[in-house]
Amino acid sequence: MHCELNLVVDSMLADPVTGQTAPELVAIREAMKNMKRANSGLTWIKQPHVRAFFEQVRGHRNVTHELLDSLPPSRTRDYVRGLLVEHGALPRKDLYLDRFSDWAPGAIERLDHPDDREVITRFIRWHILRRMNEADGTSRGTFLRSKQTVTVAIDFVTWLRSRGVRLEDLTQGDLDAWQAGGTTTRGIASRFLGWAIKTRLIDPDLRLTPHRRGTSPKLDSQAQNEAIDDHVHNTDMPARHRAIAILLLVFGQPLERLVALTWDDVNITGDPVRIRLGGTADIELHPPLDEPFRQLAVQPHNQQTAAHPNSNWVFPGYSPGRHLDAGYIAGRLRASVGARAGRLGTLHELSKLAPTAVIAEVLGYSPATIERHAIGSAANYATYIQARLDADRS
């Protein structure tokens, strides 16, 4: 199998005229030849869309980020870029920042009036992209939030244009009509309006009620215990799914934090297993909660291919050098537990057990976040007590 893979890789990556291979593609060639699972590499590189992609790049003297950016966006392009970065042939880039930059021009083109295109372009450049560039990498959540923010801003200025209202002439009556005439997500326009006020495009006294999530459902304590038991003992479920579900249900951790765990955060050498979840102290996992992590240490996932030659991720993903996507794992867990409902239910219950500051410090949350859950827990308990008093009086 390895011999066949070597022949196919050589023929796919070398220039058919000169027989030379770009130095960046040499890195891919060597990585694929050293794969532990040659059949996976052979299956991938024989796919028609992969062959077509390498037809576009193999005749170039060098394969650069600029060359890849000039090609049509595709999963194959992103995957090959990831391989080149992971094996040191190209410097690392921000994947989700690139995706947003690819998406934004098409969104702006939906606007008919040049003034509207100009203001949204400025909003993206000086607010959205500026924040992304200042952050230490762009997460999937930031990417999706940014797309939604821009989309609603575009809808808002389009709506104003349909009413014959210029942005600089915006009134409170216009904002009230905008908010009353659609769904609650219209409140997301407050992000655009905040920037417009800061840049002195509109009256600073204008106000729009920001979008707030509705009251999200959360698992009650009995449902939580049942879900924990299911994920601890369900050996038909992949170990990585079980491990993530356990940390979600026992410690109320957001998926974005869990999928980014590295083996520097997990210590399995002793008993019990110790994990640091963003707080200042390690958390102990006693049997049987520790079993999926011990299994992952012995049988790591996604580390038999060229995508993760020396990965330190506890949950390596399908893209080279990257961890599992939070959205992907949420979809895989949906049949057994809702990630948001499970996390909120856990925080609701934990806030009853210890002081807010202690929970926040151990779990890596801000005290204000835990305080909100504590207030909700106290309110529910007070309602329960009142109901019992009323029943006793009756």
C-alpha positions as CSV (number, residue, x, y, z in Angstrom):
1,M,0.0,0.0,0.0
2,H,2.8,2.4,0.8
3,C,4.5,1.7,-2.5
4,E,1.4,2.5,-4.4
5,L,0.9,5.7,-2.4
6,N,4.5,6.8,-3.1
7,L,4.0,6.3,-6.9
8,V,0.7,8.2,-6.9
9,V,2.0,11.1,-4.8
10,D,5.1,11.5,-7.0
11,S,3.0,11.6,-10.2
12,M,0.5,14.0,-8.8
13,L,2.8,16.6,-7.4
14,A,5.7,16.7,-9.9
15,D,5.5,19.1,-12.9
16,P,4.7,16.9,-16.0
17,V,7.1,19.0,-18.2
18,T,10.1,19.5,-16.0
19,G,9.6,16.6,-13.5
20,Q,10.4,19.1,-10.7
21,T,8.3,19.4,-7.6
22,A,7.8,22.8,-5.8
23,P,9.6,22.7,-2.4
24,E,6.4,23.3,-0.6
25,L,4.8,20.3,-2.3
26,V,7.8,18.3,-1.4
27,A,6.8,18.7,2.3
28,I,3.4,17.2,1.5
29,R,5.0,14.4,-0.5
30,E,7.3,13.4,2.4
31,A,4.5,13.7,4.9
32,M,2.2,11.4,3.0
33,K,4.9,8.9,2.4
34,N,5.5,8.7,6.1
35,M,1.8,8.2,7.0
36,K,1.0,5.3,9.3
37,R,-2.3,4.7,7.4
38,A,-1.3,4.7,3.8
39,N,-4.8,3.7,2.6
40,S,-6.3,6.9,4.0
41,G,-3.8,9.0,2.0
42,L,-4.4,7.0,-1.1
43,T,-8.1,7.3,-0.9
44,W,-7.8,11.1,-0.4
45,I,-5.4,11.9,-3.2
46,K,-7.2,9.8,-5.8
47,Q,-10.4,11.8,-5.5
48,P,-11.1,13.7,-8.7
49,H,-11.4,17.1,-7.0
50,V,-8.1,16.6,-5.2
51,R,-6.4,15.6,-8.5
52,A,-7.9,18.7,-10.2
53,F,-6.6,20.9,-7.4
54,F,-3.0,19.7,-7.7
55,E,-3.2,20.1,-11.5
56,Q,-3.6,23.9,-10.7
57,V,-0.6,24.2,-8.4
58,R,2.0,21.6,-9.4
59,G,3.4,23.7,-12.3
60,H,4.4,26.6,-10.1
61,R,7.9,27.1,-8.9
62,N,6.6,27.9,-5.4
63,V,3.2,27.3,-3.7
64,T,2.5,30.4,-1.5
65,H,-0.4,31.7,0.5
66,E,-0.9,34.3,-2.3
67,L,-1.1,31.5,-4.9
68,L,-3.7,29.6,-2.8
69,D,-5.7,32.8,-2.2
70,S,-5.9,33.3,-6.0
71,L,-7.6,29.9,-6.5
72,P,-11.4,29.3,-6.0
73,P,-12.3,28.7,-2.4
74,S,-12.8,25.1,-1.6
75,R,-12.3,22.5,1.2
76,T,-9.5,21.0,-0.7
77,R,-7.7,24.3,-0.9
78,D,-8.1,24.9,2.8
79,Y,-7.0,21.3,3.6
80,V,-3.9,21.6,1.5
81,R,-3.1,24.9,3.0
82,G,-3.4,23.3,6.4
83,L,-1.0,20.5,5.5
84,L,1.6,23.0,4.2
85,V,1.3,25.0,7.4
86,E,1.4,22.0,9.7
87,H,4.5,20.7,8.0
88,G,6.3,24.0,8.1
89,A,6.2,24.7,4.4
90,L,4.1,27.9,4.9
91,P,3.7,30.3,7.8
92,R,0.5,29.8,9.9
93,K,-2.6,31.9,9.0
94,D,-5.9,32.5,10.7
95,L,-8.4,30.2,8.9
96,Y,-11.6,31.8,10.1
97,L,-10.3,35.3,9.5
98,D,-9.5,34.2,5.9
99,R,-13.0,32.7,5.5
100,F,-14.6,35.9,6.7
101,S,-12.4,38.0,4.4
102,D,-13.5,35.7,1.5
103,W,-17.2,36.1,2.4
104,A,-17.4,39.9,3.1
105,P,-16.9,41.3,-0.5
106,G,-19.9,39.2,-1.8
107,A,-22.0,40.4,1.1
108,I,-21.2,44.0,0.4
109,E,-22.1,43.6,-3.3
110,R,-25.6,42.8,-2.2
111,L,-26.1,46.5,-1.5
112,D,-27.3,48.6,-4.5
113,H,-26.4,52.1,-3.4
114,P,-22.7,53.1,-3.3
115,D,-23.1,55.1,-0.1
116,D,-24.4,52.0,1.7
117,R,-21.5,49.8,0.3
118,E,-19.0,52.4,1.5
119,V,-20.3,52.6,5.1
120,I,-20.6,48.8,5.4
121,T,-17.0,48.5,4.0
122,R,-15.8,50.9,6.7
123,F,-17.7,49.1,9.4
124,I,-16.1,45.8,8.4
125,R,-12.6,47.2,8.1
126,W,-12.5,49.4,11.2
127,H,-14.7,47.4,13.6
128,I,-15.1,43.8,12.6
129,L,-11.7,43.1,11.1
130,R,-9.9,45.3,13.6
131,R,-11.3,43.2,16.5
132,M,-10.4,39.9,14.7
133,N,-6.8,41.1,14.1
134,E,-6.4,42.1,17.7
135,A,-7.5,38.8,19.0
136,D,-5.3,35.8,19.5
137,G,-6.8,33.8,16.6
138,T,-10.4,33.8,15.3
139,S,-12.7,31.2,16.7
140,R,-15.6,29.7,14.8
141,G,-18.0,31.5,17.2
142,T,-16.4,34.9,16.4
143,F,-16.6,34.1,12.7
144,L,-20.3,33.2,12.8
145,R,-21.1,36.2,15.1
146,S,-19.2,38.6,12.7
147,K,-21.1,37.3,9.7
148,Q,-24.4,37.7,11.5
149,T,-23.5,41.2,12.6
150,V,-22.6,42.3,9.1
151,T,-25.7,40.6,7.6
152,V,-28.0,42.5,10.0
153,A,-26.2,45.7,9.4
154,I,-26.7,45.3,5.6
155,D,-30.4,44.5,6.2
156,F,-30.7,47.6,8.3
157,V,-29.2,50.1,5.8
158,T,-31.2,48.5,3.0
159,W,-34.3,49.0,5.0
160,L,-33.4,52.6,5.6
161,R,-32.8,53.1,1.9
162,S,-36.2,51.6,1.1
163,R,-37.8,54.3,3.4
164,G,-35.8,57.1,1.8
165,V,-33.8,57.7,5.0
166,R,-30.1,58.5,5.0
167,L,-28.0,57.1,7.8
168,E,-27.0,60.5,9.0
169,D,-30.7,61.5,9.2
170,L,-31.7,58.5,11.3
171,T,-34.2,59.2,14.1
172,Q,-35.4,57.3,17.2
173,G,-38.7,56.8,15.4
174,D,-36.9,55.0,12.6
175,L,-35.2,52.7,15.1
176,D,-38.4,51.9,16.9
177,A,-40.1,51.1,13.6
178,W,-37.2,48.8,12.6
179,Q,-37.2,46.9,15.8
180,A,-41.0,46.6,15.9
181,G,-41.3,45.4,12.3
182,G,-39.3,42.2,12.5
183,T,-37.8,39.4,14.7
184,T,-35.8,40.0,17.8
185,T,-32.6,39.5,15.9
186,R,-33.0,43.0,14.5
187,G,-31.6,44.1,17.8
188,I,-28.2,42.8,16.6
189,A,-28.1,46.1,14.6
190,S,-27.1,47.7,17.9
191,R,-23.5,46.5,17.2
192,F,-23.5,48.5,14.0
193,L,-25.2,51.5,15.6
194,G,-22.6,51.6,18.4
195,W,-19.9,51.9,15.8
196,A,-21.8,54.5,13.9
197,I,-22.2,56.6,17.1
198,K,-18.5,56.2,18.0
199,T,-17.5,57.4,14.5
200,R,-20.0,60.3,14.7
201,L,-22.2,59.1,11.8
202,I,-25.4,59.3,13.8
203,D,-27.0,61.1,16.8
204,P,-25.3,59.7,20.0
205,D,-28.6,59.8,21.9
206,L,-30.2,57.2,19.6
207,R,-31.0,53.9,21.3
208,L,-31.8,50.3,20.1
209,T,-32.7,47.5,22.4
210,P,-29.8,44.9,22.0
211,H,-30.7,41.4,20.9
212,R,-30.9,39.0,23.9
213,R,-31.2,35.3,23.8
214,G,-34.5,34.0,25.1
215,T,-34.6,31.9,28.2
216,S,-32.7,28.8,27.1
217,P,-33.9,25.4,28.3
218,K,-31.6,23.5,30.7
219,L,-31.4,20.0,32.0
220,D,-32.8,19.4,35.4
221,S,-30.7,17.5,38.0
222,Q,-32.4,14.1,37.2
223,A,-31.9,14.5,33.5
224,Q,-28.3,15.5,34.1
225,N,-27.6,12.4,36.2
226,E,-29.1,10.2,33.5
227,A,-27.1,11.9,30.8
228,I,-23.9,11.5,32.7
229,D,-24.6,7.9,33.3
230,D,-25.3,7.3,29.7
231,H,-22.1,8.9,28.5
232,V,-19.9,7.2,31.1
233,H,-21.1,3.7,30.3
234,N,-22.0,3.9,26.6
235,T,-18.9,2.2,25.1
236,D,-20.5,2.2,21.6
237,M,-19.9,6.0,21.6
238,P,-16.4,7.2,20.5
239,A,-14.1,7.9,23.5
240,R,-13.6,11.6,22.5
241,H,-17.4,12.2,22.4
242,R,-17.8,10.6,25.8
243,A,-14.9,12.6,27.2
244,I,-16.3,15.9,26.0
245,A,-19.8,15.1,27.2
246,I,-18.6,14.3,30.6
247,L,-16.7,17.6,31.0
248,L,-19.8,19.4,29.6
249,L,-22.3,17.7,32.0
250,V,-20.1,17.5,35.2
251,F,-18.3,20.8,35.0
252,G,-20.5,23.0,32.7
253,Q,-17.8,23.8,30.2
254,P,-18.4,25.4,26.9
255,L,-17.6,23.3,23.9
256,E,-15.2,25.9,22.5
257,R,-13.0,25.5,25.5
258,L,-13.2,21.7,25.6
259,V,-12.2,21.1,22.0
260,A,-9.2,23.3,22.5
261,L,-7.7,21.2,25.4
262,T,-4.2,20.0,24.9
263,W,-2.3,17.2,26.7
264,D,-0.6,19.9,28.6
265,D,-3.9,20.5,30.3
266,V,-4.5,16.8,31.1
267,N,-2.4,14.6,33.4
268,I,-3.2,10.9,33.2
269,T,0.0,9.6,34.8
270,G,-1.4,9.3,38.2
271,D,-4.7,8.4,39.9
272,P,-6.9,10.3,39.7
273,V,-6.7,12.0,36.2
274,R,-6.2,15.7,36.6
275,I,-7.5,18.3,34.1
276,R,-7.2,22.1,34.1
277,L,-10.2,23.8,32.5
278,G,-9.2,27.4,32.3
279,G,-9.2,28.0,36.0
280,T,-6.3,28.3,38.5
281,A,-6.7,24.7,39.9
282,D,-6.7,21.2,38.5
283,I,-9.9,19.2,38.6
284,E,-9.8,15.6,39.6
285,L,-11.6,12.9,37.5
286,H,-12.1,9.7,39.4
287,P,-13.2,6.4,37.9
288,P,-15.3,5.8,35.8
289,L,-15.2,9.5,34.6
290,D,-11.5,9.2,33.7
291,E,-11.8,6.1,31.5
292,P,-12.4,8.0,28.1
293,F,-9.3,10.1,28.7
294,R,-7.1,7.1,29.5
295,Q,-8.4,5.5,26.3
296,L,-7.6,8.6,24.2
297,A,-4.1,8.7,25.6
298,V,-3.5,5.1,24.4
299,Q,-5.5,5.3,21.2
300,P,-5.4,8.9,19.9
301,H,-7.9,9.8,17.2
302,N,-7.0,11.3,13.8
303,Q,-3.2,10.9,14.3
304,Q,-2.5,8.2,11.7
305,T,-2.5,10.6,8.8
306,A,-0.4,13.5,7.5
307,A,-2.8,16.0,9.0
308,H,-1.6,15.5,12.6
309,P,2.0,14.3,12.7
310,N,2.8,15.5,16.2
311,S,-0.4,16.9,17.5
312,N,-0.8,17.9,21.1
313,W,-4.6,18.3,20.9
314,V,-6.6,16.0,23.1
315,F,-9.3,16.2,20.4
316,P,-7.5,16.6,17.0
317,G,-9.9,17.5,14.2
318,Y,-10.2,16.7,10.5
319,S,-8.4,19.9,9.3
320,P,-4.5,19.7,9.5
321,G,-3.2,21.0,12.8
322,R,-6.5,22.0,14.2
323,H,-8.7,20.7,17.0
324,L,-12.2,19.4,16.6
325,D,-14.8,22.0,15.6
326,A,-17.2,22.9,18.4
327,G,-20.1,23.0,15.9
328,Y,-19.3,19.5,14.7
329,I,-19.1,18.0,18.1
330,A,-22.4,19.7,19.1
331,G,-24.1,18.0,16.2
332,R,-22.6,14.6,17.1
333,L,-23.8,14.9,20.7
334,R,-27.3,16.3,19.8
335,A,-28.8,12.8,19.7
336,S,-27.8,12.2,23.3
337,V,-27.6,15.6,24.9
338,G,-28.1,19.2,23.9
339,A,-24.8,21.0,24.6
340,R,-26.3,24.3,25.7
341,A,-29.0,22.8,27.8
342,G,-26.5,20.5,29.5
343,R,-24.0,23.2,30.2
344,L,-26.7,25.6,31.6
345,G,-28.2,22.9,33.7
346,T,-24.8,22.1,35.2
347,L,-24.0,25.7,36.1
348,H,-27.4,26.1,37.6
349,E,-26.8,23.2,39.9
350,L,-23.2,24.0,40.7
351,S,-24.1,27.5,41.7
352,K,-26.0,26.0,44.7
353,L,-23.1,24.1,46.0
354,A,-20.3,26.6,46.6
355,P,-19.5,30.3,46.8
356,T,-19.6,32.1,43.4
357,A,-15.9,33.1,43.6
358,V,-14.8,29.6,44.2
359,I,-16.8,28.1,41.3
360,A,-15.7,30.8,38.9
361,E,-12.0,30.3,39.9
362,V,-12.0,26.5,39.5
363,L,-14.1,26.4,36.3
364,G,-12.5,29.3,34.5
365,Y,-15.6,31.5,34.4
366,S,-16.0,35.2,35.3
367,P,-17.6,35.7,38.8
368,A,-20.4,37.7,37.1
369,T,-21.3,34.7,34.9
370,I,-21.6,32.4,37.9
371,E,-23.4,35.1,39.8
372,R,-26.2,35.2,37.2
373,H,-26.7,31.4,37.5
374,A,-26.6,31.7,41.3
375,I,-29.3,34.3,41.2
376,G,-31.4,32.1,39.0
377,S,-30.9,29.1,41.3
378,A,-31.9,31.2,44.4
379,A,-35.0,32.6,42.6
380,N,-36.1,29.1,41.7
381,Y,-35.5,27.9,45.3
382,A,-37.4,30.8,46.7
383,T,-40.3,30.1,44.4
384,Y,-40.3,26.5,45.6
385,I,-40.3,27.5,49.3
386,Q,-43.2,29.9,48.7
387,A,-45.2,27.2,47.0
388,R,-44.7,24.9,49.9
389,L,-45.7,27.5,52.4
390,D,-48.8,28.3,50.3
391,A,-49.7,24.6,50.2
392,D,-49.2,24.2,54.0
393,R,-51.6,27.1,54.6
394,S,-54.2,25.6,52.4
